[in-house]
Amino acid sequence: MKKMNKKRYNEKYEEGSNLIWPSEEEDQITRKFYRDLSHLAKNIEGKIIKKKSNFIKQIIIKVLGK
């Protein structure tokens, strides 16, 4: 994979608004941050669901006496 290192650049529109696009390096860092954040959220969510299901299983076992 060829690593491109473009600098930030401005894009001007007729309406008068300007956009500043990130450099390739900034874009990669931002994408990695959000990917890591997504994986972390999925892991936390999975652990919470697992704890809840284990708790429910324990209640059922106690009630049914198995």
PDB file of N, H, CA, C and O in Angstrom:
ATOM      1  N   MET A   1       0.835  -1.179   0.000  1.00  0.00           N
ATOM      2  CA  MET A   1       0.000   0.000   0.000  1.00  0.00           C
ATOM      3  C   MET A   1       0.879   1.241   0.000  1.00  0.00           C
ATOM      4  O   MET A   1       1.670   1.442   0.921  1.00  0.00           O
ATOM      5  N   LYS A   2       0.748   2.053  -0.998  1.00  0.00           N
ATOM      6  H   LYS A   2       0.105   1.890  -1.746  1.00  0.00           H
ATOM      7  CA  LYS A   2       1.543   3.260  -1.114  1.00  0.00           C
ATOM      8  C   LYS A   2       1.003   4.320  -0.166  1.00  0.00           C
ATOM      9  O   LYS A   2      -0.190   4.621  -0.164  1.00  0.00           O
ATOM     10  N   LYS A   3       1.894   4.879   0.637  1.00  0.00           N
ATOM     11  H   LYS A   3       2.864   4.634   0.636  1.00  0.00           H
ATOM     12  CA  LYS A   3       1.484   5.868   1.617  1.00  0.00           C
ATOM     13  C   LYS A   3       1.558   7.258   1.002  1.00  0.00           C
ATOM     14  O   LYS A   3       2.624   7.725   0.600  1.00  0.00           O
ATOM     15  N   MET A   4       0.406   7.901   0.940  1.00  0.00           N
ATOM     16  H   MET A   4      -0.460   7.521   1.266  1.00  0.00           H
ATOM     17  CA  MET A   4       0.356   9.258   0.393  1.00  0.00           C
ATOM     18  C   MET A   4       0.362  10.238   1.563  1.00  0.00           C
ATOM     19  O   MET A   4      -0.274   9.986   2.587  1.00  0.00           O
ATOM     20  N   ASN A   5       1.047  11.306   1.423  1.00  0.00           N
ATOM     21  H   ASN A   5       1.563  11.511   0.592  1.00  0.00           H
ATOM     22  CA  ASN A   5       1.133  12.272   2.503  1.00  0.00           C
ATOM     23  C   ASN A   5       0.737  13.652   1.977  1.00  0.00           C
ATOM     24  O   ASN A   5       1.559  14.566   1.924  1.00  0.00           O
ATOM     25  N   LYS A   6      -0.512  13.785   1.594  1.00  0.00           N
ATOM     26  H   LYS A   6      -1.180  13.042   1.636  1.00  0.00           H
ATOM     27  CA  LYS A   6      -0.998  15.070   1.095  1.00  0.00           C
ATOM     28  C   LYS A   6      -1.310  15.985   2.263  1.00  0.00           C
ATOM     29  O   LYS A   6      -1.721  15.522   3.327  1.00  0.00           O
ATOM     30  N   LYS A   7      -1.119  17.254   2.074  1.00  0.00           N
ATOM     31  H   LYS A   7      -0.785  17.630   1.209  1.00  0.00           H
ATOM     32  CA  LYS A   7      -1.433  18.242   3.091  1.00  0.00           C
ATOM     33  C   LYS A   7      -2.911  18.581   3.025  1.00  0.00           C
ATOM     34  O   LYS A   7      -3.606  18.222   2.074  1.00  0.00           O
ATOM     35  N   ARG A   8      -3.376  19.274   4.044  1.00  0.00           N
ATOM     36  H   ARG A   8      -2.812  19.566   4.816  1.00  0.00           H
ATOM     37  CA  ARG A   8      -4.754  19.758   4.030  1.00  0.00           C
ATOM     38  C   ARG A   8      -4.952  20.681   2.843  1.00  0.00           C
ATOM     39  O   ARG A   8      -4.017  21.338   2.385  1.00  0.00           O
ATOM     40  N   TYR A   9      -6.170  20.719   2.357  1.00  0.00           N
ATOM     41  H   TYR A   9      -6.929  20.185   2.729  1.00  0.00           H
ATOM     42  CA  TYR A   9      -6.432  21.647   1.278  1.00  0.00           C
ATOM     43  C   TYR A   9      -7.826  22.245   1.414  1.00  0.00           C
ATOM     44  O   TYR A   9      -8.735  21.623   1.964  1.00  0.00           O
ATOM     45  N   ASN A  10      -7.975  23.437   0.914  1.00  0.00           N
ATOM     46  H   ASN A  10      -7.237  23.942   0.467  1.00  0.00           H
ATOM     47  CA  ASN A  10      -9.255  24.152   0.964  1.00  0.00           C
ATOM     48  C   ASN A  10     -10.027  23.927  -0.313  1.00  0.00           C
ATOM     49  O   ASN A  10      -9.454  23.771  -1.392  1.00  0.00           O
ATOM     50  N   GLU A  11     -11.328  23.914  -0.171  1.00  0.00           N
ATOM     51  H   GLU A  11     -11.792  24.040   0.706  1.00  0.00           H
ATOM     52  CA  GLU A  11     -12.196  23.819  -1.325  1.00  0.00           C
ATOM     53  C   GLU A  11     -13.230  24.936  -1.187  1.00  0.00           C
ATOM     54  O   GLU A  11     -14.008  24.959  -0.234  1.00  0.00           O
ATOM     55  N   LYS A  12     -13.229  25.850  -2.137  1.00  0.00           N
ATOM     56  H   LYS A  12     -12.597  25.831  -2.912  1.00  0.00           H
ATOM     57  CA  LYS A  12     -14.129  27.005  -2.064  1.00  0.00           C
ATOM     58  C   LYS A  12     -15.326  26.790  -2.983  1.00  0.00           C
ATOM     59  O   LYS A  12     -15.204  26.256  -4.086  1.00  0.00           O
ATOM     60  N   TYR A  13     -16.483  27.219  -2.495  1.00  0.00           N
ATOM     61  H   TYR A  13     -16.582  27.652  -1.599  1.00  0.00           H
ATOM     62  CA  TYR A  13     -17.715  27.095  -3.263  1.00  0.00           C
ATOM     63  C   TYR A  13     -18.276  28.477  -3.562  1.00  0.00           C
ATOM     64  O   TYR A  13     -17.987  29.450  -2.865  1.00  0.00           O
ATOM     65  N   GLU A  14     -19.084  28.542  -4.613  1.00  0.00           N
ATOM     66  H   GLU A  14     -19.320  27.753  -5.179  1.00  0.00           H
ATOM     67  CA  GLU A  14     -19.668  29.816  -5.040  1.00  0.00           C
ATOM     68  C   GLU A  14     -20.534  30.441  -3.956  1.00  0.00           C
ATOM     69  O   GLU A  14     -20.619  31.665  -3.854  1.00  0.00           O
ATOM     70  N   GLU A  15     -21.179  29.602  -3.145  1.00  0.00           N
ATOM     71  H   GLU A  15     -21.110  28.608  -3.228  1.00  0.00           H
ATOM     72  CA  GLU A  15     -22.067  30.117  -2.089  1.00  0.00           C
ATOM     73  C   GLU A  15     -21.299  30.852  -1.002  1.00  0.00           C
ATOM     74  O   GLU A  15     -21.898  31.510  -0.152  1.00  0.00           O
ATOM     75  N   GLY A  16     -19.998  30.744  -1.026  1.00  0.00           N
ATOM     76  H   GLY A  16     -19.511  30.210  -1.717  1.00  0.00           H
ATOM     77  CA  GLY A  16     -19.182  31.436  -0.033  1.00  0.00           C
ATOM     78  C   GLY A  16     -18.654  30.538   1.071  1.00  0.00           C
ATOM     79  O   GLY A  16     -17.900  31.000   1.927  1.00  0.00           O
ATOM     80  N   SER A  17     -19.033  29.263   1.072  1.00  0.00           N
ATOM     81  H   SER A  17     -19.646  28.888   0.377  1.00  0.00           H
ATOM     82  CA  SER A  17     -18.541  28.368   2.113  1.00  0.00           C
ATOM     83  C   SER A  17     -17.218  27.742   1.679  1.00  0.00           C
ATOM     84  O   SER A  17     -16.984  27.508   0.493  1.00  0.00           O
ATOM     85  N   ASN A  18     -16.381  27.484   2.637  1.00  0.00           N
ATOM     86  H   ASN A  18     -16.571  27.674   3.600  1.00  0.00           H
ATOM     87  CA  ASN A  18     -15.086  26.858   2.393  1.00  0.00           C
ATOM     88  C   ASN A  18     -14.999  25.568   3.207  1.00  0.00           C
ATOM     89  O   ASN A  18     -15.412  25.532   4.366  1.00  0.00           O
ATOM     90  N   LEU A  19     -14.477  24.540   2.614  1.00  0.00           N
ATOM     91  H   LEU A  19     -14.142  24.570   1.672  1.00  0.00           H
ATOM     92  CA  LEU A  19     -14.244  23.287   3.319  1.00  0.00           C
ATOM     93  C   LEU A  19     -12.744  23.058   3.424  1.00  0.00           C
ATOM     94  O   LEU A  19     -11.995  23.310   2.480  1.00  0.00           O
ATOM     95  N   ILE A  20     -12.320  22.579   4.581  1.00  0.00           N
ATOM     96  H   ILE A  20     -12.929  22.375   5.348  1.00  0.00           H
ATOM     97  CA  ILE A  20     -10.915  22.204   4.766  1.00  0.00           C
ATOM     98  C   ILE A  20     -10.884  20.691   4.882  1.00  0.00           C
ATOM     99  O   ILE A  20     -11.426  20.125   5.832  1.00  0.00           O
ATOM    100  N   TRP A  21     -10.256  20.040   3.927  1.00  0.00           N
ATOM    101  H   TRP A  21      -9.816  20.500   3.155  1.00  0.00           H
ATOM    102  CA  TRP A  21     -10.154  18.592   3.921  1.00  0.00           C
ATOM    103  C   TRP A  21      -8.901  18.166   4.672  1.00  0.00           C
ATOM    104  O   TRP A  21      -7.871  18.834   4.577  1.00  0.00           O
ATOM    105  N   PRO A  22      -8.970  17.053   5.424  1.00  0.00           N
ATOM    106  CA  PRO A  22      -7.795  16.603   6.187  1.00  0.00           C
ATOM    107  C   PRO A  22      -6.725  16.013   5.278  1.00  0.00           C
ATOM    108  O   PRO A  22      -6.986  15.604   4.147  1.00  0.00           O
ATOM    109  N   SER A  23      -5.522  15.987   5.815  1.00  0.00           N
ATOM    110  H   SER A  23      -5.310  16.320   6.734  1.00  0.00           H
ATOM    111  CA  SER A  23      -4.433  15.333   5.090  1.00  0.00           C
ATOM    112  C   SER A  23      -4.662  13.823   5.151  1.00  0.00           C
ATOM    113  O   SER A  23      -5.496  13.349   5.922  1.00  0.00           O
ATOM    114  N   GLU A  24      -3.930  13.082   4.349  1.00  0.00           N
ATOM    115  H   GLU A  24      -3.253  13.468   3.723  1.00  0.00           H
ATOM    116  CA  GLU A  24      -4.066  11.617   4.337  1.00  0.00           C
ATOM    117  C   GLU A  24      -3.757  11.028   5.718  1.00  0.00           C
ATOM    118  O   GLU A  24      -4.450  10.125   6.185  1.00  0.00           O
ATOM    119  N   GLU A  25      -2.721  11.544   6.358  1.00  0.00           N
ATOM    120  H   GLU A  25      -2.157  12.278   5.979  1.00  0.00           H
ATOM    121  CA  GLU A  25      -2.326  11.039   7.673  1.00  0.00           C
ATOM    122  C   GLU A  25      -3.422  11.310   8.712  1.00  0.00           C
ATOM    123  O   GLU A  25      -3.764  10.429   9.500  1.00  0.00           O
ATOM    124  N   GLU A  26      -3.970  12.533   8.709  1.00  0.00           N
ATOM    125  H   GLU A  26      -3.692  13.249   8.069  1.00  0.00           H
ATOM    126  CA  GLU A  26      -5.050  12.865   9.641  1.00  0.00           C
ATOM    127  C   GLU A  26      -6.275  11.992   9.384  1.00  0.00           C
ATOM    128  O   GLU A  26      -6.942  11.559  10.323  1.00  0.00           O
ATOM    129  N   ASP A  27      -6.567  11.737   8.124  1.00  0.00           N
ATOM    130  H   ASP A  27      -6.025  12.089   7.360  1.00  0.00           H
ATOM    131  CA  ASP A  27      -7.717  10.916   7.765  1.00  0.00           C
ATOM    132  C   ASP A  27      -7.526   9.488   8.272  1.00  0.00           C
ATOM    133  O   ASP A  27      -8.469   8.898   8.799  1.00  0.00           O
ATOM    134  N   GLN A  28      -6.347   8.929   8.128  1.00  0.00           N
ATOM    135  H   GLN A  28      -5.580   9.409   7.699  1.00  0.00           H
ATOM    136  CA  GLN A  28      -6.073   7.572   8.597  1.00  0.00           C
ATOM    137  C   GLN A  28      -6.193   7.483  10.116  1.00  0.00           C
ATOM    138  O   GLN A  28      -6.749   6.519  10.642  1.00  0.00           O
ATOM    139  N   ILE A  29      -5.677   8.480  10.814  1.00  0.00           N
ATOM    140  H   ILE A  29      -5.225   9.263  10.387  1.00  0.00           H
ATOM    141  CA  ILE A  29      -5.750   8.498  12.278  1.00  0.00           C
ATOM    142  C   ILE A  29      -7.205   8.592  12.733  1.00  0.00           C
ATOM    143  O   ILE A  29      -7.616   7.892  13.659  1.00  0.00           O
ATOM    144  N   THR A  30      -7.973   9.449  12.088  1.00  0.00           N
ATOM    145  H   THR A  30      -7.638  10.018  11.337  1.00  0.00           H
ATOM    146  CA  THR A  30      -9.383   9.600  12.441  1.00  0.00           C
ATOM    147  C   THR A  30     -10.151   8.318  12.191  1.00  0.00           C
ATOM    148  O   THR A  30     -10.955   7.902  13.025  1.00  0.00           O
ATOM    149  N   ARG A  31      -9.910   7.685  11.049  1.00  0.00           N
ATOM    150  H   ARG A  31      -9.257   8.023  10.372  1.00  0.00           H
ATOM    151  CA  ARG A  31     -10.596   6.421  10.739  1.00  0.00           C
ATOM    152  C   ARG A  31     -10.222   5.329  11.745  1.00  0.00           C
ATOM    153  O   ARG A  31     -11.081   4.559  12.175  1.00  0.00           O
ATOM    154  N   LYS A  32      -8.942   5.263  12.118  1.00  0.00           N
ATOM    155  H   LYS A  32      -8.245   5.889  11.768  1.00  0.00           H
ATOM    156  CA  LYS A  32      -8.507   4.265  13.090  1.00  0.00           C
ATOM    157  C   LYS A  32      -9.162   4.524  14.446  1.00  0.00           C
ATOM    158  O   LYS A  32      -9.576   3.583  15.123  1.00  0.00           O
ATOM    159  N   PHE A  33      -9.257   5.789  14.844  1.00  0.00           N
ATOM    160  H   PHE A  33      -8.921   6.553  14.294  1.00  0.00           H
ATOM    161  CA  PHE A  33      -9.890   6.144  16.110  1.00  0.00           C
ATOM    162  C   PHE A  33     -11.337   5.659  16.143  1.00  0.00           C
ATOM    163  O   PHE A  33     -11.753   5.017  17.108  1.00  0.00           O
ATOM    164  N   TYR A  34     -12.099   5.958  15.106  1.00  0.00           N
ATOM    165  H   TYR A  34     -11.762   6.480  14.322  1.00  0.00           H
ATOM    166  CA  TYR A  34     -13.502   5.559  15.082  1.00  0.00           C
ATOM    167  C   TYR A  34     -13.664   4.042  14.960  1.00  0.00           C
ATOM    168  O   TYR A  34     -14.618   3.486  15.504  1.00  0.00           O
ATOM    169  N   ARG A  35     -12.756   3.366  14.261  1.00  0.00           N
ATOM    170  H   ARG A  35     -11.981   3.818  13.819  1.00  0.00           H
ATOM    171  CA  ARG A  35     -12.798   1.913  14.166  1.00  0.00           C
ATOM    172  C   ARG A  35     -12.542   1.301  15.551  1.00  0.00           C
ATOM    173  O   ARG A  35     -13.254   0.388  15.969  1.00  0.00           O
ATOM    174  N   ASP A  36     -11.522   1.808  16.260  1.00  0.00           N
ATOM    175  H   ASP A  36     -10.943   2.550  15.920  1.00  0.00           H
ATOM    176  CA  ASP A  36     -11.217   1.317  17.599  1.00  0.00           C
ATOM    177  C   ASP A  36     -12.372   1.589  18.557  1.00  0.00           C
ATOM    178  O   ASP A  36     -12.720   0.738  19.376  1.00  0.00           O
ATOM    179  N   LEU A  37     -12.963   2.772  18.453  1.00  0.00           N
ATOM    180  H   LEU A  37     -12.681   3.463  17.788  1.00  0.00           H
ATOM    181  CA  LEU A  37     -14.093   3.136  19.294  1.00  0.00           C
ATOM    182  C   LEU A  37     -15.278   2.208  19.045  1.00  0.00           C
ATOM    183  O   LEU A  37     -15.964   1.801  19.983  1.00  0.00           O
ATOM    184  N   SER A  38     -15.510   1.881  17.791  1.00  0.00           N
ATOM    185  H   SER A  38     -14.953   2.211  17.030  1.00  0.00           H
ATOM    186  CA  SER A  38     -16.593   0.974  17.435  1.00  0.00           C
ATOM    187  C   SER A  38     -16.357  -0.417  18.024  1.00  0.00           C
ATOM    188  O   SER A  38     -17.276  -1.023  18.576  1.00  0.00           O
ATOM    189  N   HIS A  39     -15.128  -0.923  17.907  1.00  0.00           N
ATOM    190  H   HIS A  39     -14.382  -0.430  17.458  1.00  0.00           H
ATOM    191  CA  HIS A  39     -14.809  -2.240  18.458  1.00  0.00           C
ATOM    192  C   HIS A  39     -14.958  -2.236  19.980  1.00  0.00           C
ATOM    193  O   HIS A  39     -15.461  -3.200  20.557  1.00  0.00           O
ATOM    194  N   LEU A  40     -14.528  -1.167  20.622  1.00  0.00           N
ATOM    195  H   LEU A  40     -14.119  -0.384  20.154  1.00  0.00           H
ATOM    196  CA  LEU A  40     -14.647  -1.062  22.071  1.00  0.00           C
ATOM    197  C   LEU A  40     -16.109  -1.079  22.491  1.00  0.00           C
ATOM    198  O   LEU A  40     -16.477  -1.778  23.436  1.00  0.00           O
ATOM    199  N   ALA A  41     -16.940  -0.319  21.798  1.00  0.00           N
ATOM    200  H   ALA A  41     -16.641   0.249  21.031  1.00  0.00           H
ATOM    201  CA  ALA A  41     -18.369  -0.264  22.122  1.00  0.00           C
ATOM    202  C   ALA A  41     -19.010  -1.639  21.936  1.00  0.00           C
ATOM    203  O   ALA A  41     -19.834  -2.043  22.756  1.00  0.00           O
ATOM    204  N   LYS A  42     -18.653  -2.360  20.882  1.00  0.00           N
ATOM    205  H   LYS A  42     -17.983  -2.031  20.216  1.00  0.00           H
ATOM    206  CA  LYS A  42     -19.216  -3.692  20.656  1.00  0.00           C
ATOM    207  C   LYS A  42     -18.788  -4.644  21.758  1.00  0.00           C
ATOM    208  O   LYS A  42     -19.592  -5.456  22.216  1.00  0.00           O
ATOM    209  N   ASN A  43     -17.530  -4.561  22.194  1.00  0.00           N
ATOM    210  H   ASN A  43     -16.877  -3.901  21.821  1.00  0.00           H
ATOM    211  CA  ASN A  43     -17.038  -5.441  23.253  1.00  0.00           C
ATOM    212  C   ASN A  43     -17.744  -5.159  24.574  1.00  0.00           C
ATOM    213  O   ASN A  43     -18.114  -6.090  25.288  1.00  0.00           O
ATOM    214  N   ILE A  44     -17.932  -3.889  24.903  1.00  0.00           N
ATOM    215  H   ILE A  44     -17.631  -3.132  24.323  1.00  0.00           H
ATOM    216  CA  ILE A  44     -18.608  -3.522  26.141  1.00  0.00           C
ATOM    217  C   ILE A  44     -20.061  -3.990  26.087  1.00  0.00           C
ATOM    218  O   ILE A  44     -20.573  -4.555  27.053  1.00  0.00           O
ATOM    219  N   GLU A  45     -20.714  -3.755  24.962  1.00  0.00           N
ATOM    220  H   GLU A  45     -20.298  -3.296  24.178  1.00  0.00           H
ATOM    221  CA  GLU A  45     -22.113  -4.156  24.789  1.00  0.00           C
ATOM    222  C   GLU A  45     -22.255  -5.672  24.919  1.00  0.00           C
ATOM    223  O   GLU A  45     -23.195  -6.158  25.548  1.00  0.00           O
ATOM    224  N   GLY A  46     -21.336  -6.406  24.336  1.00  0.00           N
ATOM    225  H   GLY A  46     -20.572  -6.011  23.825  1.00  0.00           H
ATOM    226  CA  GLY A  46     -21.363  -7.868  24.425  1.00  0.00           C
ATOM    227  C   GLY A  46     -21.187  -8.359  25.844  1.00  0.00           C
ATOM    228  O   GLY A  46     -21.848  -9.314  26.253  1.00  0.00           O
ATOM    229  N   LYS A  47     -20.313  -7.729  26.599  1.00  0.00           N
ATOM    230  H   LYS A  47     -19.777  -6.954  26.266  1.00  0.00           H
ATOM    231  CA  LYS A  47     -20.083  -8.130  27.988  1.00  0.00           C
ATOM    232  C   LYS A  47     -21.316  -7.859  28.839  1.00  0.00           C
ATOM    233  O   LYS A  47     -21.654  -8.663  29.707  1.00  0.00           O
ATOM    234  N   ILE A  48     -21.994  -6.733  28.601  1.00  0.00           N
ATOM    235  H   ILE A  48     -21.719  -6.080  27.895  1.00  0.00           H
ATOM    236  CA  ILE A  48     -23.195  -6.399  29.362  1.00  0.00           C
ATOM    237  C   ILE A  48     -24.288  -7.421  29.073  1.00  0.00           C
ATOM    238  O   ILE A  48     -24.956  -7.889  29.996  1.00  0.00           O
ATOM    239  N   ILE A  49     -24.476  -7.765  27.827  1.00  0.00           N
ATOM    240  H   ILE A  49     -23.934  -7.385  27.077  1.00  0.00           H
ATOM    241  CA  ILE A  49     -25.496  -8.751  27.449  1.00  0.00           C
ATOM    242  C   ILE A  49     -25.167 -10.112  28.062  1.00  0.00           C
ATOM    243  O   ILE A  49     -26.056 -10.815  28.542  1.00  0.00           O
ATOM    244  N   LYS A  50     -23.889 -10.478  28.043  1.00  0.00           N
ATOM    245  H   LYS A  50     -23.166  -9.907  27.653  1.00  0.00           H
ATOM    246  CA  LYS A  50     -23.473 -11.761  28.612  1.00  0.00           C
ATOM    247  C   LYS A  50     -23.745 -11.801  30.113  1.00  0.00           C
ATOM    248  O   LYS A  50     -24.218 -12.814  30.629  1.00  0.00           O
ATOM    249  N   LYS A  51     -23.447 -10.692  30.828  1.00  0.00           N
ATOM    250  H   LYS A  51     -23.063  -9.869  30.409  1.00  0.00           H
ATOM    251  CA  LYS A  51     -23.697 -10.637  32.269  1.00  0.00           C
ATOM    252  C   LYS A  51     -25.190 -10.755  32.552  1.00  0.00           C
ATOM    253  O   LYS A  51     -25.595 -11.464  33.474  1.00  0.00           O
ATOM    254  N   LYS A  52     -26.010 -10.062  31.760  1.00  0.00           N
ATOM    255  H   LYS A  52     -25.681  -9.486  31.011  1.00  0.00           H
ATOM    256  CA  LYS A  52     -27.456 -10.112  31.967  1.00  0.00           C
ATOM    257  C   LYS A  52     -27.973 -11.518  31.724  1.00  0.00           C
ATOM    258  O   LYS A  52     -28.795 -12.019  32.491  1.00  0.00           O
ATOM    259  N   SER A  53     -27.500 -12.158  30.665  1.00  0.00           N
ATOM    260  H   SER A  53     -26.832 -11.752  30.042  1.00  0.00           H
ATOM    261  CA  SER A  53     -27.988 -13.507  30.355  1.00  0.00           C
ATOM    262  C   SER A  53     -27.543 -14.496  31.429  1.00  0.00           C
ATOM    263  O   SER A  53     -28.296 -15.409  31.767  1.00  0.00           O
ATOM    264  N   ASN A  54     -26.336 -14.336  31.972  1.00  0.00           N
ATOM    265  H   ASN A  54     -25.724 -13.594  31.697  1.00  0.00           H
ATOM    266  CA  ASN A  54     -25.871 -15.206  33.046  1.00  0.00           C
ATOM    267  C   ASN A  54     -26.730 -15.013  34.293  1.00  0.00           C
ATOM    268  O   ASN A  54     -27.053 -15.984  34.977  1.00  0.00           O
ATOM    269  N   PHE A  55     -27.098 -13.785  34.591  1.00  0.00           N
ATOM    270  H   PHE A  55     -26.836 -12.996  34.036  1.00  0.00           H
ATOM    271  CA  PHE A  55     -27.939 -13.480  35.743  1.00  0.00           C
ATOM    272  C   PHE A  55     -29.315 -14.130  35.581  1.00  0.00           C
ATOM    273  O   PHE A  55     -29.848 -14.724  36.518  1.00  0.00           O
ATOM    274  N   ILE A  56     -29.877 -14.007  34.382  1.00  0.00           N
ATOM    275  H   ILE A  56     -29.444 -13.524  33.621  1.00  0.00           H
ATOM    276  CA  ILE A  56     -31.190 -14.598  34.098  1.00  0.00           C
ATOM    277  C   ILE A  56     -31.108 -16.124  34.204  1.00  0.00           C
ATOM    278  O   ILE A  56     -32.019 -16.752  34.745  1.00  0.00           O
ATOM    279  N   LYS A  57     -30.040 -16.720  33.700  1.00  0.00           N
ATOM    280  H   LYS A  57     -29.300 -16.210  33.261  1.00  0.00           H
ATOM    281  CA  LYS A  57     -29.857 -18.171  33.800  1.00  0.00           C
ATOM    282  C   LYS A  57     -29.802 -18.604  35.264  1.00  0.00           C
ATOM    283  O   LYS A  57     -30.392 -19.617  35.640  1.00  0.00           O
ATOM    284  N   GLN A  58     -29.090 -17.829  36.089  1.00  0.00           N
ATOM    285  H   GLN A  58     -28.612 -17.005  35.783  1.00  0.00           H
ATOM    286  CA  GLN A  58     -28.982 -18.165  37.505  1.00  0.00           C
ATOM    287  C   GLN A  58     -30.347 -18.104  38.185  1.00  0.00           C
ATOM    288  O   GLN A  58     -30.659 -18.955  39.017  1.00  0.00           O
ATOM    289  N   ILE A  59     -31.154 -17.120  37.845  1.00  0.00           N
ATOM    290  H   ILE A  59     -30.900 -16.429  37.168  1.00  0.00           H
ATOM    291  CA  ILE A  59     -32.493 -16.998  38.426  1.00  0.00           C
ATOM    292  C   ILE A  59     -33.342 -18.204  38.028  1.00  0.00           C
ATOM    293  O   ILE A  59     -34.023 -18.794  38.867  1.00  0.00           O
ATOM    294  N   ILE A  60     -33.300 -18.566  36.752  1.00  0.00           N
ATOM    295  H   ILE A  60     -32.747 -18.086  36.070  1.00  0.00           H
ATOM    296  CA  ILE A  60     -34.089 -19.705  36.271  1.00  0.00           C
ATOM    297  C   ILE A  60     -33.655 -20.986  36.972  1.00  0.00           C
ATOM    298  O   ILE A  60     -34.501 -21.795  37.354  1.00  0.00           O
ATOM    299  N   ILE A  61     -32.372 -21.181  37.145  1.00  0.00           N
ATOM    300  H   ILE A  61     -31.685 -20.524  36.836  1.00  0.00           H
ATOM    301  CA  ILE A  61     -31.856 -22.370  37.821  1.00  0.00           C
ATOM    302  C   ILE A  61     -32.344 -22.403  39.257  1.00  0.00           C
ATOM    303  O   ILE A  61     -32.744 -23.461  39.744  1.00  0.00           O
ATOM    304  N   LYS A  62     -32.320 -21.263  39.951  1.00  0.00           N
ATOM    305  H   LYS A  62     -31.995 -20.404  39.555  1.00  0.00           H
ATOM    306  CA  LYS A  62     -32.775 -21.196  41.342  1.00  0.00           C
ATOM    307  C   LYS A  62     -34.265 -21.494  41.434  1.00  0.00           C
ATOM    308  O   LYS A  62     -34.706 -22.228  42.319  1.00  0.00           O
ATOM    309  N   VAL A  63     -35.048 -20.914  40.501  1.00  0.00           N
ATOM    310  H   VAL A  63     -34.689 -20.318  39.783  1.00  0.00           H
ATOM    311  CA  VAL A  63     -36.502 -21.092  40.535  1.00  0.00           C
ATOM    312  C   VAL A  63     -36.879 -22.537  40.210  1.00  0.00           C
ATOM    313  O   VAL A  63     -37.723 -23.129  40.883  1.00  0.00           O
ATOM    314  N   LEU A  64     -36.262 -23.094  39.193  1.00  0.00           N
ATOM    315  H   LEU A  64     -35.576 -22.613  38.646  1.00  0.00           H
ATOM    316  CA  LEU A  64     -36.599 -24.459  38.793  1.00  0.00           C
ATOM    317  C   LEU A  64     -35.901 -25.514  39.632  1.00  0.00           C
ATOM    318  O   LEU A  64     -36.272 -26.687  39.588  1.00  0.00           O
ATOM    319  N   GLY A  65     -34.899 -25.112  40.392  1.00  0.00           N
ATOM    320  H   GLY A  65     -34.598 -24.159  40.428  1.00  0.00           H
ATOM    321  CA  GLY A  65     -34.197 -26.020  41.282  1.00  0.00           C
ATOM    322  C   GLY A  65     -33.339 -27.041  40.572  1.00  0.00           C
ATOM    323  O   GLY A  65     -33.153 -28.151  41.071  1.00  0.00           O
ATOM    324  N   LYS A  66     -32.815 -26.684  39.415  1.00  0.00           N
ATOM    325  H   LYS A  66     -32.966 -25.783  39.009  1.00  0.00           H
ATOM    326  CA  LYS A  66     -31.958 -27.612  38.670  1.00  0.00           C
ATOM    327  C   LYS A  66     -30.518 -27.449  39.058  1.00  0.00           C
ATOM    328  O   LYS A  66     -29.654 -28.149  38.530  1.00  0.00           O
TER     329      LYS A  66
END
